[in-house]
Amino acid sequence: MSENEADSILVVTPHSDDSESAAGGTIARWCAEGKKVVLVVCTNGDRGTSNRSVKPEDLAKTREIETINAGKAYGLADVVFLKLPDQGLEDNDEFREKIVRQIRVHKPRVLLTIDPNRPYIRHRDHSITGRVALDAVFPYARDHVAYPEHLVEGLEPHKVEEVWLFRAETPDEFVDVTDYFETRQNALHSHLSQVGPRNDERDERSRKRLAETGKKYGVPLAEHFMRIKLNR
């Protein structure tokens, strides 16, 4: 028997809406199947706007509320806000400790995060989140000598069994999300400050994109990932 909770999944996302746009159908399916899905949002999102009249502190509050609403649409078990600075993530000990802590608290069997290695210009917070999350999984969360203060708090080392990467350059795993499109869209459009009001045209674009992925795997709608099984 694994020490992991059999149906526990930790989703680590740079910004509050990133996982919705790339893995929202999969998260919706996992929640509907009764899995314990916890979302960890790394940044406060206070720079995610082109509207010069919006104050960063107000935007951060708005995005937190939007994320909670998205969590309700999914049926997430919990949402954790690390509240690190938007456009300011660093591959450092402070960030890594926060992710390791969440792994040890929630004891996921699977950790889902963004692929840090895609070779094109991208938001720096994305690549750093993926890199730090992977390092947190192995070796830091596994080893008792990493962050020994956690032991004092009663947080034991933990071994994640699988890592799934969204927006991967070379995906090798797919999830049929045909029956979860509406839930995906409800969660995505909870982020009103980022995607604007819901409309049929935008939903149709999302459906078309998922259909293109689904066609590769012989299902109507799909999302795909790179799946890494860790040697236990």
C-alpha positions, -999 to +999 in steps of 0.1 A: +000+000+000+014+034-010+018+061+017+001+084-009-036+091-007-047+070-037-068+097-053-049+128-042-036+153-069-017+186-064-020+211-092+008+237-091+001+267-114+020+299-119-010+322-122-046+315-113-060+308-148-031+289-163-043+254-154-078+262-166-067+270-201-044+240-205-058+213-182-092+224-171-111+195-186-088+170-169-091+188-135-129+187-140-129+150-147-107+142-117-130+161-094-161+144-109-144+111-103-141+119-066-104+125-065-090+150-040-076+178-061-059+207-045-048+238-065-017+258-055-015+292-071+020+306-069+017+343-077-007+370-066-015+379-102-014+416-095+003+424-129-021+405-151-038+434-169-033+459-196-059+482-179-040+512-164-068+522-142-067+489-122-046+490-091-024+460-086-036+453-051-072+454-063-065+430-091-048+406-068-079+405-046-102+401-077-081+372-090-082+354-057-120+356-057-121+344-093-099+315-084-122+305-055-151+306-079-133+285-104-126+260-076-163+258-068-171+252-104-147+222-104-154+210-069-117+213-057-108+201-023-088+232-015-071+262-031-038+275-017-025+309-025+013+314-021+009+351-030+044+354-044+050+385-067+036+383-102+065+385-127+088+380-098+092+343-092+127+330-087+142+296-086+152+299-049+150+283-016+120+304-004+098+293-034+110+257-033+102+253+004+066+265-001+060+239-028+077+211-007+055+221+022+023+217+001+035+183-011+041+171+025+008+186+037-014+171+010+006+139+001-004+137-035+001+106-057+002+129-087+015+164-091+004+184-122+023+215-132+035+233-163+063+220-185+094+243-178+113+233-209+094+245-240+119+262-263+103+296-271+097+330-255+073+326-227+063+341-193+093+337-170+070+327-141+059+297-161+092+281-167+104+289-131+072+273-116+077+241-135+113+239-127+108+246-090+079+222-087+099+194-103+128+200-080+104+201-050+091+166-060+126+152-063+147+152-043+135+178-017+100+166-007+115+130-004+145+137+018+141+143+055+173+165+055+155+190+033+137+216+054+141+198+087+118+224+103+089+206+086+097+176+108+093+197+139+058+207+126+049+171+120+053+172+082+070+140+070+089+135+038+067+124+009+073+106-024+051+116-054+045+087-077+038+106-110+043+141-124+021+153-153+032+184-173+007+205-192+017+226-222+043+200-228+065+200-260+062+162-263+030+150-247+026+112-243-006+109-222-042+121-230-074+125-211-108+123-227-126+155-215-156+152-238-181+150-209-164+178-189-163+206-214-190+227-197-174+224-163-140+234-178-155+264-195-174+274-163-141+273-144-122+292-171-147+319-174-147+324-136-115+344-144-134+373-158-105+397-154-084+375-176-107+361-203-135+386-204-172+379-206-182+344-217-195+342-253-203+314-278-174+323-301-148+319-274-163+286-262-163+273-298-126+282-302-119+262-270-140+233-283-122+233-316-088+233-300-098+203-278-113+186-308-080+189-327-062+172-297-090+146-294-087+136-331-051+125-324-064+100-298-097+089-313-120+108-289-142+139-294-124+162-270-090+157-252-062+174-233-027+160-234+003+159-211+038+146-205+035+119-179+065+111-157+064+080-135+089+082-107+110+052-097+099+045-061 
